[in-house]
Amino acid sequence: MTGKSALAALILLPSFSYAATVLTTPPELNNKSYVLMDYETGQILAAKGENEKLAPASMTKMMTSFIIEQKLLKGELTEDEKVRMNESAWCRGSSTESCMYVPLNGTATALEMLRGIIIQSGNDASKAMAEHIAGNEGTFVHMMNEEAKKIGMTNTQFMNSTGMPAEGHYSTAKDMATLAKHIIHDSSKYYPIYSEKEFTFNGIKQGNRNALLYTDPSVDGLKTGHTNEAGYCLTTSAKRGPMRLISVIFGAPSMQERATQTRELLAWGYANFETVKVQSANQVLAKSKIWYGKESDVQIGLAENFNVTMPKGKANEIKTQLVVQPKLTAPLQKGQVVGKFVASLDGKVIAEKPLVALQAVEEAGFFSRMIDHIKQFFANLF
């Protein structure tokens, strides 16, 4: 490992493509667009038209459910909170859309509605929750679009909470994979719902439409989608050992094809890549000079284990570097970000994690700070 305690600046490094080191080519799939993403790093392992704006159909509901989950986690909703089914959200039993079948003017708890959205893909549950949270679906859609921007979905625009066809309603395979990554990480308490195979409400039992949940034990989510415009879509996540992959399919020609294509993508990913631990958390990687503090330096390291996914057989070729912010000053809190730990392969960056202070450093007294000011003054002259 190479490392420096301080650099002139916190340098920005380019994104990485695995194209030079992959041993086999990704499968050719009959769909409009697809992405295979590594969950740990967010790197795209394989893709076709990953930034093409397409109708996401009911994969839209991933954002609806994500907002609900975040409000539950923040205490802005409670799991047993009663949600009313107004006529504007009520499903009349039409065969053209998927429904949870909450009776008109009836209620379900927020947690039941969440299950109805994720497992049964209920349009009625999605609209009812949108109205309950924001007063009306339009305001909720604004929240959806704001959240999309916040988490880095740069090519997405929602027009409703359900994914029903609407002009200007679009997303991309890359953006849907990004959303899936946030659901898995940020909504971990509720993520197990995405793997539930069935849900019964109002005496009506419906099965999860994600066929891979029944055939592949490593698959634990996320969401299907289908309209005539969108074709058959599927966002999937699978975890085998330490490695989790996220697959997104847009516009497959059939329900069977979207499942088959997802299996092919996952099989290719697990055959060609592996996840390895590069560095453990809470180990002192370096000491860096700190100004105006009671201590003259601070120990720095990682707050989380640094795992990296890479082409198989390349683990011994990883190179690492510490990139530390210049002129760290007290006070400094334990866990405060002071730089980044960078891993590269074949001369290109594959992943990075924040470097943090492993200890707090209090501000020094007046005279000690004055001495440091004088030292910095003269240092800047040369």
C-alpha positions as CSV (number, residue, x, y, z in Angstrom):
1,M,0.0,0.0,0.0
2,T,1.2,3.5,-0.8
3,G,0.1,6.4,1.3
4,K,0.8,10.1,2.1
5,S,-0.2,11.9,5.3
6,A,-1.2,15.0,3.3
7,L,-1.5,16.2,-0.3
8,A,-1.8,19.7,-1.7
9,A,-5.5,19.0,-2.5
10,L,-8.2,16.4,-2.3
11,I,-7.9,15.2,-5.9
12,L,-10.9,14.0,-7.9
13,L,-10.4,10.7,-9.7
14,P,-12.1,9.3,-12.8
15,S,-14.7,6.6,-12.9
16,F,-13.7,3.1,-13.8
17,S,-14.7,0.8,-16.7
18,Y,-14.0,-3.0,-16.4
19,A,-13.8,-3.5,-20.2
20,A,-10.1,-4.0,-20.3
21,T,-10.0,-6.8,-17.7
22,V,-13.3,-8.8,-18.3
23,L,-12.5,-12.2,-19.7
24,T,-15.9,-12.9,-21.3
25,T,-18.3,-10.6,-23.0
26,P,-21.7,-9.8,-21.4
27,P,-24.7,-11.7,-22.8
28,E,-26.6,-10.2,-25.7
29,L,-30.2,-9.7,-24.5
30,N,-33.4,-8.9,-26.5
31,N,-34.6,-5.9,-24.6
32,K,-34.6,-2.1,-24.8
33,S,-32.0,-1.5,-22.1
34,Y,-30.3,-3.2,-19.2
35,V,-27.7,-2.7,-16.4
36,L,-25.8,-5.0,-14.1
37,M,-24.5,-3.0,-11.1
38,D,-22.2,-4.0,-8.2
39,Y,-24.0,-3.0,-5.0
40,E,-20.9,-2.4,-3.0
41,T,-19.2,0.1,-5.3
42,G,-22.1,1.2,-7.6
43,Q,-19.9,0.3,-10.6
44,I,-21.6,-0.8,-13.8
45,L,-20.3,-4.2,-14.8
46,A,-22.4,-4.5,-17.9
47,A,-24.9,-2.3,-19.7
48,K,-26.9,-1.6,-22.9
49,G,-28.4,1.8,-23.3
50,E,-28.2,2.4,-19.5
51,N,-29.0,6.1,-19.9
52,E,-31.8,5.7,-22.4
53,K,-35.0,7.3,-21.0
54,L,-37.8,4.7,-21.1
55,A,-41.1,4.1,-19.4
56,P,-40.4,2.2,-16.1
57,A,-44.0,1.0,-15.6
58,S,-44.5,-0.3,-12.0
59,M,-40.8,-0.1,-11.2
60,T,-41.9,3.5,-10.5
61,K,-43.4,2.1,-7.2
62,M,-39.8,1.6,-5.9
63,M,-39.6,5.3,-5.4
64,T,-43.1,5.4,-3.9
65,S,-42.2,2.7,-1.4
66,F,-38.8,4.2,-0.7
67,I,-40.3,7.5,0.4
68,I,-42.8,5.6,2.6
69,E,-40.0,3.6,4.2
70,Q,-37.9,6.7,4.9
71,K,-40.9,8.4,6.5
72,L,-41.4,5.3,8.7
73,L,-37.8,5.3,9.7
74,K,-37.9,9.0,10.6
75,G,-41.0,8.6,12.6
76,E,-43.1,10.8,10.2
77,L,-45.3,7.8,9.7
78,T,-46.1,4.9,12.0
79,E,-46.5,1.3,10.9
80,D,-50.0,1.0,12.4
81,E,-51.2,4.4,11.1
82,K,-54.6,4.1,9.4
83,V,-54.7,5.1,5.7
84,R,-58.0,5.8,4.1
85,M,-58.9,4.6,0.5
86,N,-60.5,7.6,-1.1
87,E,-62.5,7.4,-4.4
88,S,-59.6,9.1,-6.2
89,A,-57.3,6.2,-5.3
90,W,-59.8,3.3,-5.2
91,C,-59.4,0.4,-7.6
92,R,-62.7,-0.6,-9.2
93,G,-61.5,-4.1,-10.0
94,S,-60.3,-3.3,-13.5
95,S,-58.2,-6.0,-15.1
96,T,-56.0,-3.3,-16.7
97,E,-54.2,-2.5,-13.5
98,S,-52.8,-4.2,-10.5
99,C,-54.6,-3.6,-7.2
100,M,-54.4,-4.3,-3.5
101,Y,-58.2,-4.1,-3.3
102,V,-58.7,-1.9,-0.3
103,P,-62.5,-1.2,-0.2
104,L,-63.7,2.3,-1.0
105,N,-63.6,4.5,2.2
106,G,-62.0,1.5,4.0
107,T,-58.6,1.7,5.7
108,A,-55.3,-0.2,5.9
109,T,-52.3,0.4,8.0
110,A,-49.3,2.1,6.5
111,L,-47.3,-1.1,6.7
112,E,-50.1,-3.1,5.0
113,M,-50.2,-0.4,2.3
114,L,-46.4,-0.7,1.9
115,R,-46.8,-4.5,1.4
116,G,-49.6,-3.9,-1.0
117,I,-47.3,-1.7,-3.1
118,I,-44.2,-3.9,-3.0
119,I,-45.7,-7.4,-3.3
120,Q,-49.1,-6.8,-5.0
121,S,-48.0,-3.8,-7.0
122,G,-51.2,-2.1,-6.0
123,N,-51.9,1.1,-7.8
124,D,-54.7,1.9,-5.3
125,A,-52.2,1.5,-2.4
126,S,-49.7,3.7,-4.1
127,K,-52.2,6.6,-4.7
128,A,-53.7,6.2,-1.3
129,M,-50.3,6.6,0.4
130,A,-49.4,9.5,-1.9
131,E,-52.6,11.3,-0.8
132,H,-52.1,10.4,2.8
133,I,-48.5,11.7,2.9
134,A,-48.7,14.8,0.7
135,G,-52.4,15.6,0.5
136,N,-52.7,14.8,-3.2
137,E,-50.7,12.7,-5.7
138,G,-49.3,15.7,-7.6
139,T,-47.5,17.0,-4.5
140,F,-46.3,13.5,-3.7
141,V,-44.9,13.2,-7.3
142,H,-42.9,16.4,-6.7
143,M,-41.5,14.7,-3.6
144,M,-40.6,11.7,-5.7
145,N,-38.7,13.9,-8.2
146,E,-36.9,15.8,-5.5
147,E,-35.8,12.5,-3.9
148,A,-34.6,11.2,-7.3
149,K,-32.3,14.2,-7.7
150,K,-31.1,13.8,-4.1
151,I,-29.9,10.2,-4.6
152,G,-28.4,10.8,-8.1
153,M,-31.1,9.7,-10.5
154,T,-30.1,12.2,-13.1
155,N,-32.3,11.0,-16.0
156,T,-35.6,10.4,-14.3
157,Q,-38.9,12.2,-14.2
158,F,-42.0,10.9,-12.5
159,M,-45.5,12.0,-13.4
160,N,-47.4,9.7,-11.0
161,S,-46.8,7.3,-8.1
162,T,-47.8,4.1,-9.9
163,G,-46.0,3.9,-13.3
164,M,-49.2,4.0,-15.4
165,P,-48.4,5.5,-18.9
166,A,-48.1,9.2,-18.8
167,E,-46.3,11.7,-21.1
168,G,-43.0,12.8,-19.7
169,H,-42.8,9.8,-17.2
170,Y,-39.5,8.1,-17.7
171,S,-36.4,6.7,-16.1
172,T,-33.3,4.7,-17.1
173,A,-31.8,1.3,-16.2
174,K,-28.9,3.0,-14.4
175,D,-31.2,5.3,-12.4
176,M,-33.4,2.3,-11.3
177,A,-30.2,0.4,-10.2
178,T,-29.2,3.5,-8.2
179,L,-32.7,3.6,-6.6
180,A,-32.4,-0.1,-5.8
181,K,-29.0,0.4,-4.1
182,H,-30.5,3.1,-1.9
183,I,-33.5,1.0,-0.9
184,I,-31.3,-1.9,0.1
185,H,-28.9,0.3,2.1
186,D,-31.1,3.1,3.4
187,S,-34.3,1.1,4.0
188,S,-32.7,-2.1,5.3
189,K,-35.3,-2.5,8.0
190,Y,-38.0,-2.8,5.4
191,Y,-36.0,-4.4,2.5
192,P,-37.1,-8.0,3.5
193,I,-40.6,-7.2,2.3
194,Y,-39.3,-7.1,-1.3
195,S,-38.5,-10.9,-1.0
196,E,-42.0,-11.9,0.4
197,K,-43.7,-14.2,-2.1
198,E,-47.3,-13.4,-1.3
199,F,-49.6,-11.0,0.7
200,T,-53.2,-11.4,1.7
201,F,-55.5,-8.4,2.3
202,N,-59.3,-8.2,2.4
203,G,-59.4,-12.0,1.9
204,I,-57.5,-11.8,-1.4
205,K,-54.1,-13.5,-1.7
206,Q,-51.8,-12.4,-4.4
207,G,-48.3,-13.6,-5.2
208,N,-45.2,-11.6,-5.9
209,R,-44.7,-11.1,-9.7
210,N,-40.9,-11.5,-9.4
211,A,-40.6,-15.1,-10.7
212,L,-36.9,-15.3,-9.6
213,L,-38.0,-15.3,-5.9
214,Y,-39.4,-18.8,-6.4
215,T,-36.4,-20.2,-8.3
216,D,-33.3,-18.5,-7.1
217,P,-32.6,-18.4,-3.3
218,S,-30.0,-15.7,-3.7
219,V,-32.6,-13.3,-5.1
220,D,-34.3,-11.1,-2.5
221,G,-36.0,-8.3,-4.4
222,L,-37.0,-5.9,-5.9
223,K,-39.8,-5.0,-8.4
224,T,-41.5,-5.9,-11.6
225,G,-43.2,-3.7,-14.1
226,H,-45.3,-4.0,-17.3
227,T,-47.4,-1.9,-19.6
228,N,-47.8,-2.2,-23.4
229,E,-45.6,0.9,-23.8
230,A,-42.8,-0.3,-21.4
231,G,-42.8,-4.0,-22.2
232,Y,-41.8,-6.3,-19.4
233,C,-39.4,-4.8,-16.9
234,L,-37.6,-6.1,-13.8
235,T,-35.3,-4.7,-11.1
236,T,-33.6,-7.6,-9.2
237,S,-31.0,-7.9,-6.5
238,A,-29.2,-11.1,-5.6
239,K,-26.5,-11.8,-2.9
240,R,-24.1,-14.8,-3.1
241,G,-21.5,-14.8,-0.4
242,P,-20.2,-11.3,0.2
243,M,-21.2,-10.1,-3.3
244,R,-24.5,-8.4,-4.1
245,L,-25.5,-7.6,-7.7
246,I,-28.3,-5.4,-9.0
247,S,-29.9,-6.1,-12.4
248,V,-32.3,-3.9,-14.3
249,I,-34.2,-5.0,-17.4
250,F,-36.3,-2.6,-19.5
251,G,-38.5,-3.7,-22.3
252,A,-38.2,-7.5,-22.5
253,P,-40.7,-9.1,-24.8
254,S,-42.4,-11.4,-22.2
255,M,-42.7,-12.1,-18.5
256,Q,-40.6,-15.3,-19.0
257,E,-37.9,-13.4,-21.0
258,R,-37.4,-10.8,-18.3
259,A,-36.7,-13.5,-15.8
260,T,-34.5,-15.5,-18.1
261,Q,-32.5,-12.5,-19.1
262,T,-32.0,-11.5,-15.5
263,R,-30.7,-15.0,-14.7
264,E,-28.3,-14.7,-17.6
265,L,-27.0,-11.3,-16.4
266,L,-26.6,-12.5,-12.8
267,A,-24.9,-15.7,-13.9
268,W,-22.4,-13.7,-16.0
269,G,-21.7,-11.3,-13.2
270,Y,-21.0,-14.0,-10.6
271,A,-18.9,-16.0,-13.1
272,N,-16.6,-13.1,-13.9
273,F,-16.4,-11.0,-10.8
274,E,-15.6,-11.4,-7.1
275,T,-15.8,-9.2,-4.0
276,V,-12.8,-9.0,-1.7
277,K,-11.9,-7.1,1.4
278,V,-9.2,-4.5,0.7
279,Q,-9.0,-2.9,4.1
280,S,-10.7,-3.4,7.5
281,A,-12.4,-0.7,9.5
282,N,-11.0,1.1,12.5
283,Q,-7.4,0.4,11.8
284,V,-4.8,3.2,11.8
285,L,-3.7,3.7,8.3
286,A,-1.7,6.9,8.8
287,K,-1.2,9.9,11.0
288,S,-1.8,13.4,9.7
289,K,-0.6,16.8,11.0
290,I,-3.4,18.8,12.6
291,W,-3.1,22.5,13.3
292,Y,-4.4,24.4,16.3
293,G,-5.1,21.2,18.3
294,K,-4.1,19.9,21.6
295,E,-2.6,17.0,19.7
296,S,0.0,17.5,16.9
297,D,-1.5,14.8,14.7
298,V,-4.5,12.7,14.2
299,Q,-4.9,9.0,13.5
300,I,-7.0,8.3,10.3
301,G,-8.6,5.2,9.0
302,L,-11.9,3.8,7.7
303,A,-15.3,3.7,9.5
304,E,-16.4,0.7,7.4
305,N,-14.8,-2.3,5.9
306,F,-13.6,-1.5,2.3
307,N,-14.9,-4.3,0.0
308,V,-14.2,-4.1,-3.7
309,T,-15.7,-6.0,-6.6
310,M,-13.4,-6.8,-9.5
311,P,-12.7,-9.3,-12.2
312,K,-11.8,-12.7,-10.8
313,G,-8.1,-13.4,-10.3
314,K,-7.2,-9.7,-10.0
315,A,-7.2,-9.2,-6.2
316,N,-3.4,-9.3,-5.9
317,E,-3.0,-6.5,-8.4
318,I,-5.0,-3.9,-6.5
319,K,-3.1,-0.7,-5.5
320,T,-4.3,1.6,-2.8
321,Q,-3.7,5.2,-1.9
322,L,-4.6,7.6,0.9
323,V,-5.8,11.0,-0.2
324,V,-5.9,13.3,2.8
325,Q,-7.2,16.9,2.9
326,P,-4.5,19.5,3.4
327,K,-4.1,21.6,6.6
328,L,-6.5,19.8,8.9
329,T,-7.5,22.0,11.8
330,A,-8.9,21.5,15.2
331,P,-11.5,20.9,16.6
332,L,-11.9,17.6,14.8
333,Q,-14.7,15.1,15.7
334,K,-14.2,11.4,15.8
335,G,-15.6,10.0,12.5
336,Q,-15.2,13.3,10.7
337,V,-14.2,12.8,7.0
338,V,-10.7,13.9,6.3
339,G,-10.0,12.4,2.9
340,K,-10.5,9.2,1.0
341,F,-9.0,5.7,0.5
342,V,-8.7,4.9,-3.2
343,A,-8.3,1.5,-4.8
344,S,-7.2,1.1,-8.4
345,L,-6.6,-1.7,-10.8
346,D,-4.7,-1.5,-14.1
347,G,-4.1,2.2,-13.5
348,K,-7.8,3.0,-13.1
349,V,-9.9,3.8,-10.0
350,I,-12.3,1.0,-9.1
351,A,-13.6,2.2,-5.7
352,E,-13.1,4.6,-2.9
353,K,-14.3,5.2,0.6
354,P,-14.1,8.1,3.0
355,L,-11.1,8.4,5.4
356,V,-12.1,9.5,8.8
357,A,-10.5,10.7,12.0
358,L,-10.3,7.8,14.4
359,Q,-10.1,10.1,17.4
360,A,-11.4,13.5,18.4
361,V,-8.9,16.4,18.7
362,E,-9.8,19.4,20.8
363,E,-8.8,22.9,20.0
364,A,-5.6,24.0,21.7
365,G,-5.3,27.1,24.0
366,F,-4.7,30.6,22.7
367,F,-0.9,30.7,22.8
368,S,-0.5,27.3,21.1
369,R,-2.8,28.4,18.4
370,M,-0.8,31.6,17.9
371,I,2.4,29.6,17.5
372,D,0.7,27.5,14.8
373,H,-0.4,30.7,13.1
374,I,3.1,31.9,13.0
375,K,4.4,28.6,11.7
376,Q,1.8,28.7,8.9
377,F,2.7,32.3,8.0
378,F,6.3,31.5,7.4
379,A,5.5,28.2,5.7
380,N,3.3,30.1,3.2
381,L,6.3,32.4,2.3
382,F,8.2,29.5,0.9
